[in-house]
Amino acid sequence: MPDKKSELVVLWTSGDRDVALKMVFMYALNAKIKGWWDEVTLIAWGSSAKLLSTDSELKDYIEKMKEAGIILEACRACADLFGVTSQLEDLGIDVKYMGETLTAYLKGNKKVITF
């Protein structure tokens, strides 16, 4: 019987730049590049969406994540509240209502880690 595909969802809710650079982004990118996980999804939710919309270094990191094949998503309700929906979409992030999606991730085979 073949092994199941390993799938990680990184739920990023912190507006702290150091948390983003020194944990969330570093781990997510390395997890994909080094093959620790077959599939990696990064979700920007809450104040992380606002931080991402204004920080050029984080935006550059997002490009590296896209190139590595990381799935990028953001909570539309949060992005709308912060007025950053179009900025996130311009980065190539799939901005959508995430409640049902996150619930499906939690109930399914994906592992979810939150920062």
C-alpha positions as CSV (number, residue, x, y, z in Angstrom):
1,M,0.0,0.0,0.0
2,P,1.5,3.4,-1.0
3,D,2.2,6.0,1.6
4,K,-0.3,8.8,1.9
5,K,0.7,12.2,0.6
6,S,1.9,14.3,3.6
7,E,0.1,17.7,3.7
8,L,0.9,20.6,6.0
9,V,-1.2,23.7,6.6
10,V,0.5,26.6,8.3
11,L,-2.1,28.9,9.8
12,W,-0.4,32.3,10.3
13,T,-2.3,34.7,12.5
14,S,0.4,36.7,14.2
15,G,1.1,40.3,13.2
16,D,4.6,40.0,14.6
17,R,7.2,40.4,11.9
18,D,9.9,38.4,13.7
19,V,7.5,35.4,14.1
20,A,6.8,35.6,10.3
21,L,10.5,35.8,9.3
22,K,12.1,33.6,11.9
23,M,9.6,30.8,12.2
24,V,6.5,30.8,9.8
25,F,8.2,31.7,6.5
26,M,11.4,29.9,7.2
27,Y,9.8,26.7,8.2
28,A,7.1,26.7,5.5
29,L,9.7,27.3,2.7
30,N,12.2,24.7,4.0
31,A,9.4,22.2,4.6
32,K,8.6,22.3,0.9
33,I,12.1,22.7,-0.6
34,K,13.6,20.0,1.5
35,G,10.7,17.6,1.0
36,W,9.7,17.3,4.7
37,W,6.1,17.6,3.5
38,D,4.7,16.8,0.0
39,E,2.3,19.7,0.1
40,V,2.5,22.9,2.1
41,T,-0.3,25.5,2.4
42,L,0.3,28.9,4.0
43,I,-2.8,30.7,5.2
44,A,-2.6,34.4,6.2
45,W,-5.4,35.1,8.7
46,G,-6.0,38.1,10.9
47,S,-3.3,40.6,11.5
48,S,-0.8,38.6,9.4
49,A,-2.7,39.7,6.3
50,K,-2.2,43.4,7.2
51,L,1.5,42.9,7.9
52,L,2.0,41.0,4.6
53,S,0.4,43.8,2.6
54,T,2.9,46.4,3.9
55,D,6.2,44.5,4.3
56,S,8.5,44.3,1.2
57,E,10.7,41.6,2.7
58,L,7.7,39.4,3.4
59,K,6.4,40.0,-0.1
60,D,9.7,38.9,-1.6
61,Y,9.5,35.7,0.6
62,I,6.0,35.1,-0.8
63,E,7.5,35.0,-4.3
64,K,10.0,32.4,-3.2
65,M,7.2,30.3,-1.7
66,K,5.2,30.5,-5.0
67,E,8.3,29.4,-6.9
68,A,8.7,26.4,-4.5
69,G,5.0,25.4,-5.1
70,I,3.6,26.4,-1.7
71,I,-0.2,27.0,-1.8
72,L,-1.0,30.5,-0.6
73,E,-4.3,31.4,0.8
74,A,-5.8,34.3,2.9
75,C,-9.0,34.9,4.8
76,R,-11.2,37.2,2.8
77,A,-13.1,38.4,5.8
78,C,-9.9,39.5,7.6
79,A,-8.4,41.0,4.4
80,D,-11.6,43.0,3.8
81,L,-11.6,44.2,7.4
82,F,-8.0,45.5,7.1
83,G,-8.6,46.8,3.6
84,V,-5.8,44.7,2.0
85,T,-7.7,42.2,-0.2
86,S,-6.4,43.6,-3.5
87,Q,-2.8,43.8,-2.2
88,L,-2.9,40.2,-1.3
89,E,-4.5,39.2,-4.6
90,D,-1.8,41.1,-6.4
91,L,0.8,38.9,-4.7
92,G,-0.9,35.8,-6.2
93,I,-2.6,34.8,-3.0
94,D,-6.0,33.0,-3.2
95,V,-8.1,35.3,-1.0
96,K,-11.3,33.5,0.0
97,Y,-13.6,32.9,2.9
98,M,-11.7,30.4,5.0
99,G,-14.1,29.0,7.6
100,E,-15.3,26.0,5.7
101,T,-11.9,25.5,4.0
102,L,-10.1,25.4,7.4
103,T,-12.7,23.1,8.8
104,A,-12.2,20.7,5.9
105,Y,-8.4,20.8,6.5
106,L,-8.9,20.0,10.2
107,K,-11.3,17.2,9.6
108,G,-9.2,15.7,6.7
109,N,-5.7,14.3,6.5
110,K,-3.9,17.6,6.6
111,K,-1.8,18.5,9.6
112,V,-2.4,22.1,10.8
113,I,0.2,24.2,12.7
114,T,-0.7,27.7,14.0
115,F,1.5,30.7,14.6
